[in-house]
Amino acid sequence: MRALFAFVLLCAGLARAGAAEVEKCPDMVASRPPFLKAALAPDHVRLTFVGHASFLIESPGGVTAVTDYNDYVRSPVVPVIATMNHAHSTHYSLHPDPGIKHLLRGWGEDGHAPRWNVTEGDMRVRNVPTNIRDWAGGTEYEGNSIFIFETAGLCIAHLGHLHHRLTADDLGDIGHVDVLLAPVDGTWTMGAPQMLETIVALHAPLTIPMHMFGPTTLARFLDLARPGFEIRRQGASSVELSREALPARPTVLVLDGH
């Protein structure tokens, strides 16, 4: 355990030292007028934890996206973009709302790997496929996707139902990450120490836990992360983010919900 803490502290320091060497996520195309009631500043993104592994992401131009869109936990708005994974039925929908413009499945079909690169208004969404365990105990290759949302100069990466450590190629394909949405259940996806290593490897200034299955599981992850990360609680399910307000020290921010 001491070795893991030392590893976390070392890598967190490397993340800070290397941050200036990595180009920021590119600014997107010109935005359109927002259609939500609460408009955002041009350089702000609103992130709302809907529940389980679903987040509502709102761009300053009014584009909305929901991660791991499913039939059990639904966003209060029909998103323009919905991403899905299919390790379990709580991560995809059999009956998606027909009003969704871009429905992005994160798994391969008919022998074709999932490959997405979609720009809508001031938001770009792309994916990096990973593997998952199948129900027979084997491996489903490219059965999960890490989706990266780029808007307002921020790169937000959602790990989906990640089941393994990322390879060097995976890390290169993902690239720079500002905000990381990470499953911390410690069982269904990856063990908590392995997930923490993955979080450190991605060097994101801000990590937001998801897929936590209650306060006890979340507390175990936070205890493990505390030596190398500042721990903050938002006290709400939503947060507005901007590049200028990213924390200087690697931080885990807990949003209300489960």
C-alpha positions in Angstrom: 0.0 0.0 0.0 2.9 2.4 0.8 4.3 1.7 -2.6 1.0 2.7 -4.2 0.8 5.9 -2.2 4.4 6.8 -3.3 3.5 6.0 -6.9 0.4 8.3 -6.7 2.4 11.1 -5.2 5.2 10.8 -7.8 2.9 10.7 -10.8 0.8 13.5 -9.5 4.0 15.6 -9.4 4.8 14.6 -12.9 1.4 15.5 -14.0 1.8 19.1 -12.7 5.3 19.3 -14.2 4.2 18.1 -17.6 1.0 20.1 -17.8 2.6 23.1 -19.4 4.1 20.9 -22.1 0.7 19.6 -23.3 -1.4 21.7 -25.7 -4.9 22.4 -24.4 -7.9 20.9 -26.1 -8.6 23.0 -29.2 -11.4 25.5 -29.2 -14.4 24.3 -31.1 -16.2 25.9 -34.0 -18.4 29.0 -33.4 -21.3 28.3 -31.0 -25.0 28.6 -31.6 -27.4 30.4 -29.2 -28.2 28.3 -26.1 -31.6 26.6 -25.9 -31.4 25.9 -22.2 -32.9 28.4 -19.8 -29.6 28.9 -17.9 -27.1 30.2 -20.4 -23.4 29.6 -19.8 -20.5 32.0 -20.2 -18.6 31.4 -23.4 -15.7 29.6 -21.7 -17.8 27.5 -19.3 -19.2 24.0 -19.4 -21.9 22.7 -17.1 -21.6 19.1 -15.9 -24.4 17.4 -14.0 -24.2 13.9 -12.5 -27.5 12.3 -13.5 -26.6 9.0 -11.7 -24.7 5.7 -12.0 -22.5 6.5 -15.0 -24.6 9.1 -16.7 -23.6 12.8 -16.9 -25.3 15.7 -18.7 -22.7 17.9 -20.4 -23.9 21.3 -21.5 -21.7 23.4 -23.8 -21.7 27.2 -23.8 -23.4 27.0 -27.3 -26.3 25.0 -25.9 -25.3 21.5 -27.2 -26.1 18.8 -24.7 -24.7 15.3 -24.4 -25.5 12.5 -22.0 -23.0 9.7 -21.2 -23.9 6.0 -20.8 -27.5 6.9 -21.8 -29.8 4.1 -20.5 -33.4 3.2 -19.8 -33.2 3.4 -16.0 -31.6 6.8 -15.2 -32.6 9.5 -17.6 -31.5 13.1 -17.9 -34.2 15.7 -17.5 -33.5 16.9 -21.0 -33.4 14.9 -24.3 -29.7 15.4 -25.3 -28.5 16.3 -28.8 -25.8 13.6 -28.4 -26.0 10.4 -26.4 -23.2 7.9 -25.8 -23.7 4.3 -24.7 -21.7 1.3 -23.6 -23.1 -2.2 -23.1 -21.2 -4.1 -20.3 -24.6 -4.0 -18.5 -28.1 -2.7 -19.3 -27.6 0.3 -17.0 -25.2 1.7 -19.6 -27.3 1.6 -22.8 -30.8 2.0 -24.0 -33.0 -0.4 -25.9 -35.5 2.4 -26.4 -33.6 5.7 -27.0 -35.6 8.9 -27.3 -36.2 9.5 -31.0 -35.3 13.2 -30.5 -31.6 12.3 -30.0 -29.7 13.6 -33.0 -26.5 11.6 -32.5 -26.7 8.2 -30.8 -23.2 6.9 -30.4 -22.8 3.2 -29.5 -19.5 2.5 -27.9 -19.2 -1.2 -28.9 -18.5 -2.9 -32.2 -21.2 -4.4 -34.4 -21.0 -6.9 -37.3 -17.3 -7.1 -37.0 -16.8 -3.3 -37.2 -15.1 -1.5 -34.4 -16.8 1.6 -33.0 -15.3 4.7 -34.5 -16.9 8.1 -33.8 -15.8 11.6 -34.5 -18.8 13.9 -34.4 -19.0 17.7 -34.2 -22.3 19.3 -33.4 -22.2 23.1 -32.8 -19.4 23.9 -30.4 -19.0 20.3 -29.2 -16.8 17.5 -30.6 -17.2 13.9 -29.5 -14.8 11.1 -30.3 -14.0 7.7 -28.8 -11.2 5.3 -28.0 -12.4 1.6 -27.8 -11.3 -0.7 -25.0 -12.0 -4.3 -24.1 -14.4 -5.7 -21.6 -15.0 -9.1 -20.0 -17.9 -11.0 -21.4 -20.4 -13.1 -19.5 -18.7 -16.3 -20.4 -15.4 -15.2 -18.7 -13.7 -14.3 -22.0 -12.9 -11.0 -23.6 -15.1 -8.9 -25.9 -12.6 -6.9 -27.9 -13.5 -3.2 -28.4 -16.7 -3.7 -26.4 -16.4 -0.4 -24.4 -15.5 3.1 -25.5 -13.9 6.0 -23.7 -15.7 9.0 -25.0 -13.9 12.3 -25.1 -16.0 15.5 -25.2 -14.2 18.7 -26.4 -15.9 22.0 -25.9 -15.0 25.5 -24.6 -11.3 24.5 -24.6 -11.9 21.6 -22.2 -11.3 17.9 -22.8 -13.7 15.8 -20.8 -13.0 12.0 -20.9 -15.6 9.5 -19.7 -14.0 6.0 -19.1 -17.3 4.1 -19.5 -17.1 0.6 -18.1 -13.4 0.2 -18.2 -12.1 -3.3 -17.3 -8.3 -3.0 -17.8 -5.3 -0.8 -17.5 -4.8 1.4 -20.5 -1.9 0.7 -22.9 0.5 3.3 -24.2 -1.4 3.3 -27.4 -4.7 3.9 -25.6 -3.1 6.8 -23.7 -1.8 8.3 -26.9 -5.2 8.0 -28.6 -6.9 9.6 -25.6 -4.4 12.5 -25.5 -4.8 15.4 -23.1 -7.5 15.2 -20.5 -8.7 18.1 -18.3 -11.7 16.4 -16.6 -11.9 12.7 -16.1 -15.1 10.9 -15.3 -14.0 7.6 -13.6 -15.8 4.5 -12.3 -14.7 3.8 -8.7 -16.8 0.8 -7.8 -13.7 -1.3 -7.3 -15.4 -4.6 -8.5 -17.5 -4.5 -11.6 -15.0 -2.4 -13.6 -11.4 -2.4 -12.0 -10.0 -2.8 -8.5 -9.6 0.6 -6.8 -5.8 0.5 -6.8 -5.7 -0.2 -10.6 -8.3 2.5 -11.3 -6.2 5.0 -9.3 -3.2 4.1 -11.3 -5.2 4.7 -14.5 -6.4 8.1 -13.2 -2.8 9.0 -12.4 -1.6 7.9 -15.9 -4.1 10.2 -17.6 -2.8 13.3 -15.7 -6.2 15.1 -15.5 -6.3 18.1 -13.1 -9.8 17.1 -12.1 -11.4 13.7 -11.6 -15.1 13.2 -10.9 -16.1 9.8 -9.5 -19.0 7.8 -10.9 -20.3 4.2 -10.8 -19.8 4.1 -7.0 -22.6 2.0 -5.6 -23.0 4.0 -2.4 -21.1 6.0 0.2 -19.0 3.1 1.5 -17.5 2.2 -1.8 -16.9 5.9 -2.5 -15.2 6.4 0.9 -12.8 3.5 0.2 -11.7 5.1 -3.1 -11.3 8.5 -1.5 -9.2 7.1 1.3 -6.9 5.5 -1.3 -6.7 8.7 -3.4 -6.2 11.2 -0.5 -2.4 11.0 -0.3 -2.0 12.2 -3.9 -5.1 14.2 -4.5 -7.1 17.0 -3.0 -10.6 15.8 -2.1 -13.5 18.2 -2.6 -17.2 17.9 -2.3 -19.4 20.0 -4.5 -22.5 19.8 -2.3 -24.6 19.7 -5.5 -25.1 17.5 -8.5 -23.9 20.1 -11.0 -20.7 22.1 -11.4 -19.6 24.8 -14.0 -16.1 24.2 -15.3 -13.6 26.4 -17.2 -10.0 25.9 -18.2 -9.0 28.9 -16.1 -10.6 27.5 -13.0 -9.0 24.0 -13.2 -7.2 23.1 -9.9 -3.4 23.5 -9.7 -3.2 20.3 -7.7 -4.7 17.1 -8.9 -8.2 17.0 -7.4 -11.1 14.6 -6.9 -14.4 16.4 -7.0 -17.4 14.5 -5.6 -20.8 15.5 -7.0 -24.0 14.6 -5.2 -25.7 11.5 -6.4 -24.9 7.8 -6.8 
